[in-house]
Amino acid sequence: MKDSQIQNVLLEQLHDIQLPDPIGWWPLAFSWWILLFSITSILIGIAWYYFDLKRRNIYRKTAIGQIEEIVNNSNLNDNDKIAAINATVKRVALTAYGRLSTASLHDQAWLDFLSETASYIPQPEHLQEVLNLAYRPNHKDGITYSQHNLSAKQAVDIWQEYAKKWIKGHHQ
């Protein structure tokens, strides 16, 4: 029995197996820091780009709002509306392309400039004639006084639609 007593004494001295503490998630491994930094940098870059794009395109939104005000202004006749829309488009061109390249443009050179800076937006066929209506004597609405039987109201609609498309879509 000595052997069994010795074994019992030895068994009583044994303790349960002690497992190490589980590995925690903190501190992060180096590769996790790199991943976290990369994702944060990408998100900050996307946010920066988005807000910068919005800031750079404020003039477009403002100009479209001005065109809406011009068209809805009942104090202006159609010829004056065409001239005011043209002035708004000219201000947008000055903002986007600078005074040197746009301030002196008029007539066909102005239309060519508009076409070149937004080549994928088709120009209406008689846009030069529409713009010329701004400088003709005022007539009552509904009277056609163009070679292509355009009324002043139709001319305003044509110029307004093209101007909005150009403002939204011109490229720098």
GROMACS elastic network, one bead per residue, 0.5 to 0.9 nm:
[ bonds ]
;  ai    aj funct       b0    kb
    1     4     6  0.50445   500
    1     5     6  0.59553   500
    1     6     6  0.82453   500
    2     5     6  0.50671   500
    2     6     6  0.59789   500
    2     7     6  0.84212   500
    3     6     6  0.50640   500
    3     7     6  0.60878   500
    3     8     6  0.85787   500
    4     8     6  0.60580   500
    4     9     6  0.85239   500
    5     8     6  0.50060   500
    5     9     6  0.61139   500
    5    10     6  0.84294   500
    6     9     6  0.51125   500
    6    10     6  0.60656   500
    6    11     6  0.84713   500
    7    11     6  0.59227   500
    7    12     6  0.84653   500
    8    12     6  0.60632   500
    8    13     6  0.86229   500
    9    12     6  0.51362   500
    9    13     6  0.64370   500
   10    13     6  0.51806   500
   10    14     6  0.67406   500
   11    14     6  0.52825   500
   11    15     6  0.85661   500
   12    15     6  0.78260   500
   15    18     6  0.82515   500
   19    22     6  0.84751   500
   20    23     6  0.86091   500
   21    24     6  0.85527   500
   23    26     6  0.86200   500
   24    27     6  0.75762   500
   24    28     6  0.89055   500
   25    28     6  0.61606   500
   25    29     6  0.85701   500
   26    29     6  0.82009   500
   28    31     6  0.81023   500
   28    32     6  0.60774   500
   28    33     6  0.66708   500
   29    32     6  0.54239   500
   29    33     6  0.66537   500
   30    33     6  0.51429   500
   30    34     6  0.64281   500
   30    35     6  0.88093   500
   31    34     6  0.50810   500
   31    35     6  0.62616   500
   31    36     6  0.86173   500
   32    35     6  0.50286   500
   32    36     6  0.60263   500
   32    37     6  0.84720   500
   33    36     6  0.50800   500
   33    37     6  0.60293   500
   33    38     6  0.84897   500
   34    37     6  0.51472   500
   34    38     6  0.60730   500
   34    39     6  0.86614   500
   35    38     6  0.51016   500
   35    39     6  0.61937   500
   35    40     6  0.85454   500
   36    39     6  0.53334   500
   36    40     6  0.61478   500
   36    41     6  0.85491   500
   37    40     6  0.51646   500
   37    41     6  0.60404   500
   37    42     6  0.86139   500
   38    41     6  0.50954   500
   38    42     6  0.61707   500
   38    43     6  0.86660   500
   39    42     6  0.51411   500
   39    43     6  0.62112   500
   39    44     6  0.86072   500
   40    43     6  0.51905   500
   40    44     6  0.61319   500
   40    45     6  0.85215   500
   41    44     6  0.51587   500
   41    45     6  0.60585   500
   41    46     6  0.86353   500
   42    45     6  0.50235   500
   42    46     6  0.61752   500
   42    47     6  0.86259   500
   43    46     6  0.51557   500
   43    47     6  0.61886   500
   43    48     6  0.85237   500
   44    47     6  0.51476   500
   44    48     6  0.60272   500
   44    49     6  0.85683   500
   45    48     6  0.50377   500
   45    49     6  0.60944   500
   45    50     6  0.85700   500
   46    49     6  0.51354   500
   46    50     6  0.61339   500
   46    51     6  0.86904   500
   47    50     6  0.51277   500
   47    51     6  0.62055   500
   47    52     6  0.84254   500
   48    51     6  0.54026   500
   48    52     6  0.59659   500
   48    53     6  0.84548   500
   49    52     6  0.51164   500
   49    53     6  0.59843   500
   49    54     6  0.85858   500
   50    53     6  0.51860   500
   50    54     6  0.62881   500
   50    55     6  0.86719   500
   51    54     6  0.50544   500
   51    55     6  0.60940   500
   51    56     6  0.85712   500
   52    55     6  0.50064   500
   52    56     6  0.60864   500
   52    57     6  0.86078   500
   53    56     6  0.51288   500
   53    57     6  0.62099   500
   53    58     6  0.88037   500
   54    57     6  0.52153   500
   54    58     6  0.63183   500
   55    58     6  0.55564   500
   55    59     6  0.85719   500
   56    59     6  0.73531   500
   56    60     6  0.87702   500
   57    60     6  0.54095   500
   57    61     6  0.69564   500
   57    62     6  0.89643   500
   58    61     6  0.53466   500
   58    62     6  0.62367   500
   58    63     6  0.86481   500
   59    62     6  0.50602   500
   59    63     6  0.60398   500
   59    64     6  0.86259   500
   59    92     6  0.70973   500
   59    95     6  0.79200   500
   59    96     6  0.88888   500
   60    63     6  0.51962   500
   60    64     6  0.62636   500
   60    65     6  0.86406   500
   60    92     6  0.73089   500
   60   164     6  0.89987   500
   60   167     6  0.59420   500
   60   168     6  0.63943   500
   61    64     6  0.52658   500
   61    65     6  0.62603   500
   61    66     6  0.87059   500
   61   167     6  0.86086   500
   61   168     6  0.82322   500
   62    65     6  0.51274   500
   62    66     6  0.62606   500
   62    67     6  0.87878   500
   63    67     6  0.62549   500
   63    68     6  0.86852   500
   63    88     6  0.64452   500
   63    89     6  0.75988   500
   63    91     6  0.84565   500
   63    92     6  0.70631   500
   63   164     6  0.84576   500
   63   167     6  0.75785   500
   64    67     6  0.50703   500
   64    68     6  0.63250   500
   64    69     6  0.87280   500
   64    88     6  0.87478   500
   64   163     6  0.84789   500
   64   164     6  0.61556   500
   64   167     6  0.73582   500
   64   168     6  0.83244   500
   65    68     6  0.50993   500
   65    69     6  0.63161   500
   65    70     6  0.87129   500
   66    69     6  0.50283   500
   66    70     6  0.61778   500
   66    71     6  0.86906   500
   66    85     6  0.82601   500
   66    88     6  0.74267   500
   67    70     6  0.50133   500
   67    71     6  0.61946   500
   67    72     6  0.85558   500
   67    81     6  0.88388   500
   67    84     6  0.80844   500
   67    85     6  0.59410   500
   67    88     6  0.72315   500
   67    89     6  0.89280   500
   67   160     6  0.71900   500
   67   163     6  0.83995   500
   67   164     6  0.78222   500
   68    71     6  0.52433   500
   68    72     6  0.61271   500
   68    73     6  0.85154   500
   68   160     6  0.85543   500
   69    72     6  0.51706   500
   69    73     6  0.59594   500
   70    73     6  0.51910   500
   70    74     6  0.85411   500
   70    76     6  0.77933   500
   70    81     6  0.60864   500
   70    82     6  0.89138   500
   70    84     6  0.69584   500
   70    85     6  0.70832   500
   71    74     6  0.79066   500
   71    76     6  0.84083   500
   71    78     6  0.85606   500
   71    81     6  0.63889   500
   71    82     6  0.88487   500
   71    85     6  0.83759   500
   71   156     6  0.79236   500
   71   157     6  0.87011   500
   71   160     6  0.78786   500
   72    75     6  0.89677   500
   72    76     6  0.89117   500
   73    76     6  0.59733   500
   73    77     6  0.87503   500
   73    81     6  0.84147   500
   74    77     6  0.73565   500
   76    79     6  0.79816   500
   76    80     6  0.57860   500
   76    81     6  0.61523   500
   77    80     6  0.53929   500
   77    81     6  0.62915   500
   77    82     6  0.88958   500
   77   138     6  0.75299   500
   77   139     6  0.87194   500
   77   140     6  0.86421   500
   77   141     6  0.83912   500
   77   152     6  0.89285   500
   78    82     6  0.63115   500
   78    83     6  0.87279   500
   78   133     6  0.86288   500
   78   134     6  0.78194   500
   78   138     6  0.81386   500
   78   139     6  0.88513   500
   78   141     6  0.76987   500
   78   152     6  0.57218   500
   78   153     6  0.62703   500
   78   155     6  0.81486   500
   78   156     6  0.63600   500
   79    82     6  0.52174   500
   79    83     6  0.63913   500
   79    84     6  0.86926   500
   79   131     6  0.88110   500
   79   132     6  0.89422   500
   79   133     6  0.58897   500
   79   135     6  0.70529   500
   79   136     6  0.73632   500
   79   137     6  0.81595   500
   79   138     6  0.66838   500
   79   139     6  0.86868   500
   79   152     6  0.69598   500
   79   153     6  0.89867   500
   79   155     6  0.88490   500
   79   156     6  0.78886   500
   80    83     6  0.50267   500
   80    84     6  0.60264   500
   80    85     6  0.85219   500
   80   134     6  0.60237   500
   80   135     6  0.84568   500
   80   138     6  0.87596   500
   81    84     6  0.50349   500
   81    85     6  0.60408   500
   81    86     6  0.84317   500
   81   134     6  0.76952   500
   81   156     6  0.68532   500
   82    85     6  0.52120   500
   82    86     6  0.61263   500
   82    87     6  0.86429   500
   82   130     6  0.78176   500
   82   131     6  0.66510   500
   82   132     6  0.89266   500
   82   133     6  0.74751   500
   82   134     6  0.54742   500
   82   152     6  0.89505   500
   82   155     6  0.77712   500
   82   156     6  0.57534   500
   82   159     6  0.69259   500
   82   160     6  0.79006   500
   83    86     6  0.50463   500
   83    87     6  0.62031   500
   83    88     6  0.87254   500
   83   131     6  0.73902   500
   83   133     6  0.84955   500
   83   134     6  0.51326   500
   83   135     6  0.78273   500
   84    88     6  0.62696   500
   84    89     6  0.87108   500
   84   134     6  0.87639   500
   85    88     6  0.50408   500
   85    89     6  0.62512   500
   85    90     6  0.85546   500
   85   156     6  0.87474   500
   85   159     6  0.76620   500
   85   160     6  0.69411   500
   85   163     6  0.74443   500
   86    89     6  0.51146   500
   86    90     6  0.61044   500
   86    91     6  0.86669   500
   86   131     6  0.77176   500
   86   159     6  0.82644   500
   86   163     6  0.79395   500
   87    91     6  0.62316   500
   87    92     6  0.87076   500
   88    91     6  0.50839   500
   88    92     6  0.63451   500
   88    93     6  0.86962   500
   88   163     6  0.88253   500
   89    92     6  0.50600   500
   89    93     6  0.62348   500
   89    94     6  0.86359   500
   89   163     6  0.65538   500
   89   164     6  0.86953   500
   89   166     6  0.83563   500
   89   167     6  0.71811   500
   90    94     6  0.61407   500
   90    95     6  0.86004   500
   90   102     6  0.76666   500
   90   103     6  0.78480   500
   91    95     6  0.61394   500
   91    96     6  0.85823   500
   92    95     6  0.50459   500
   92    96     6  0.61021   500
   92    97     6  0.83685   500
   92   167     6  0.72226   500
   93    96     6  0.51154   500
   93    97     6  0.56022   500
   93    98     6  0.71643   500
   93    99     6  0.83734   500
   93   101     6  0.89563   500
   93   102     6  0.65319   500
   93   103     6  0.85940   500
   93   114     6  0.86618   500
   93   167     6  0.86136   500
   94    97     6  0.54640   500
   94    99     6  0.52752   500
   94   100     6  0.84795   500
   94   101     6  0.80938   500
   94   102     6  0.60345   500
   94   103     6  0.68789   500
   95    98     6  0.58487   500
   95    99     6  0.78849   500
   96   171     6  0.86918   500
   96   172     6  0.67558   500
   97   100     6  0.81510   500
   97   101     6  0.65548   500
   97   102     6  0.68938   500
   97   172     6  0.69872   500
   98   101     6  0.60003   500
   98   102     6  0.65354   500
   98   103     6  0.80298   500
   99   102     6  0.54151   500
   99   103     6  0.51235   500
   99   104     6  0.82445   500
  100   103     6  0.62090   500
  100   104     6  0.76701   500
  101   104     6  0.74105   500
  101   105     6  0.78787   500
  102   105     6  0.54961   500
  102   106     6  0.88904   500
  102   110     6  0.79358   500
  102   113     6  0.81203   500
  103   106     6  0.85252   500
  104   110     6  0.86389   500
  105   108     6  0.83282   500
  105   109     6  0.56506   500
  105   111     6  0.86465   500
  105   113     6  0.79769   500
  106   109     6  0.55811   500
  106   111     6  0.76921   500
  107   110     6  0.54390   500
  107   111     6  0.66094   500
  107   112     6  0.88365   500
  107   128     6  0.69918   500
  107   131     6  0.82680   500
  107   132     6  0.84829   500
  108   111     6  0.50258   500
  108   112     6  0.60170   500
  108   113     6  0.84848   500
  108   128     6  0.70948   500
  109   112     6  0.50022   500
  109   113     6  0.61083   500
  109   114     6  0.86579   500
  110   113     6  0.50720   500
  110   114     6  0.63001   500
  110   115     6  0.86536   500
  111   114     6  0.50411   500
  111   115     6  0.61382   500
  111   116     6  0.85929   500
  111   123     6  0.86171   500
  111   127     6  0.79668   500
  111   128     6  0.73901   500
  112   116     6  0.60635   500
  112   117     6  0.86034   500
  113   116     6  0.51282   500
  113   117     6  0.61589   500
  113   118     6  0.86308   500
  114   117     6  0.53982   500
  114   118     6  0.63266   500
  114   119     6  0.79891   500
  114   123     6  0.86581   500
  114   166     6  0.74539   500
  114   170     6  0.81435   500
  115   118     6  0.54083   500
  115   119     6  0.51230   500
  115   120     6  0.82313   500
  115   121     6  0.75145   500
  115   122     6  0.77356   500
  115   123     6  0.69359   500
  115   166     6  0.87728   500
  116   119     6  0.51132   500
  116   120     6  0.88832   500
  116   170     6  0.89359   500
  117   120     6  0.89347   500
  117   166     6  0.84448   500
  117   169     6  0.87518   500
  117   170     6  0.54863   500
  117   171     6  0.58652   500
  117   172     6  0.72221   500
  118   121     6  0.56992   500
  118   122     6  0.84427   500
  118   165     6  0.89735   500
  118   166     6  0.64029   500
  118   169     6  0.63173   500
  118   171     6  0.62754   500
  119   122     6  0.70678   500
  119   123     6  0.87769   500
  119   170     6  0.82780   500
  120   169     6  0.86480   500
  121   162     6  0.82451   500
  121   165     6  0.72095   500
  121   166     6  0.70735   500
  121   169     6  0.77032   500
  121   170     6  0.86636   500
  122   125     6  0.88370   500
  122   162     6  0.84420   500
  123   126     6  0.84373   500
  123   127     6  0.70624   500
  123   162     6  0.70022   500
  124   127     6  0.55217   500
  124   158     6  0.72776   500
  124   159     6  0.84148   500
  124   162     6  0.74758   500
  125   128     6  0.83401   500
  126   129     6  0.53476   500
  126   130     6  0.63353   500
  126   131     6  0.88774   500
  126   148     6  0.80363   500
  127   131     6  0.62255   500
  127   132     6  0.85622   500
  127   155     6  0.84218   500
  127   158     6  0.78950   500
  127   159     6  0.72398   500
  128   131     6  0.51776   500
  128   132     6  0.61907   500
  128   133     6  0.88462   500
  129   133     6  0.64666   500
  129   146     6  0.73871   500
  129   147     6  0.83387   500
  129   148     6  0.88545   500
  129   155     6  0.86336   500
  130   133     6  0.53520   500
  130   134     6  0.75178   500
  130   146     6  0.85426   500
  130   150     6  0.82783   500
  130   152     6  0.82852   500
  130   154     6  0.89580   500
  130   155     6  0.53580   500
  130   156     6  0.76804   500
  130   158     6  0.78306   500
  130   159     6  0.69934   500
  131   134     6  0.57330   500
  131   135     6  0.79093   500
  131   155     6  0.82349   500
  131   159     6  0.77514   500
  132   135     6  0.56381   500
  132   136     6  0.69216   500
  133   136     6  0.52007   500
  133   137     6  0.82556   500
  133   138     6  0.89445   500
  133   145     6  0.86169   500
  133   146     6  0.81536   500
  133   152     6  0.74773   500
  133   155     6  0.79328   500
  134   137     6  0.83188   500
  134   138     6  0.87716   500
  135   138     6  0.86951   500
  136   139     6  0.86781   500
  139   142     6  0.85662   500
  139   143     6  0.69323   500
  139   145     6  0.85932   500
  139   152     6  0.84150   500
  140   143     6  0.61956   500
  140   152     6  0.86088   500
  141   144     6  0.84314   500
  141   151     6  0.72556   500
  141   152     6  0.63880   500
  141   153     6  0.67998   500
  142   151     6  0.55513   500
  142   152     6  0.68232   500
  142   153     6  0.71205   500
  143   149     6  0.88672   500
  143   150     6  0.85068   500
  143   151     6  0.58045   500
  143   152     6  0.73339   500
  144   147     6  0.85992   500
  144   148     6  0.85258   500
  144   149     6  0.53151   500
  144   150     6  0.55003   500
  144   152     6  0.69803   500
  145   148     6  0.84207   500
  145   149     6  0.66290   500
  145   150     6  0.69247   500
  145   151     6  0.67856   500
  145   152     6  0.79750   500
  146   149     6  0.53520   500
  146   150     6  0.57566   500
  146   151     6  0.75416   500
  146   152     6  0.89034   500
  147   150     6  0.76230   500
  150   153     6  0.80440   500
  150   154     6  0.60058   500
  150   155     6  0.62897   500
  151   154     6  0.51968   500
  151   155     6  0.62477   500
  151   156     6  0.87321   500
  152   156     6  0.62295   500
  152   157     6  0.86822   500
  153   156     6  0.51323   500
  153   157     6  0.63014   500
  153   158     6  0.86867   500
  154   157     6  0.50496   500
  154   158     6  0.61247   500
  154   159     6  0.86079   500
  155   158     6  0.50921   500
  155   159     6  0.61263   500
  155   160     6  0.83863   500
  156   159     6  0.52319   500
  156   160     6  0.58533   500
  156   161     6  0.84411   500
  157   160     6  0.50994   500
  157   161     6  0.60323   500
  157   162     6  0.85370   500
  158   161     6  0.53648   500
  158   162     6  0.62436   500
  158   163     6  0.85180   500
  159   162     6  0.52068   500
  159   163     6  0.58582   500
  159   164     6  0.85072   500
  160   163     6  0.51314   500
  160   164     6  0.61730   500
  160   165     6  0.86397   500
  161   164     6  0.53644   500
  161   165     6  0.63320   500
  161   166     6  0.86723   500
  162   165     6  0.51308   500
  162   166     6  0.60484   500
  162   167     6  0.85635   500
  163   166     6  0.50725   500
  163   167     6  0.60708   500
  163   168     6  0.85782   500
  164   167     6  0.51584   500
  164   168     6  0.61807   500
  164   169     6  0.84672   500
  165   168     6  0.52380   500
  165   169     6  0.59197   500
  165   170     6  0.81575   500
  166   169     6  0.50932   500
  166   170     6  0.53882   500
  167   170     6  0.58982   500
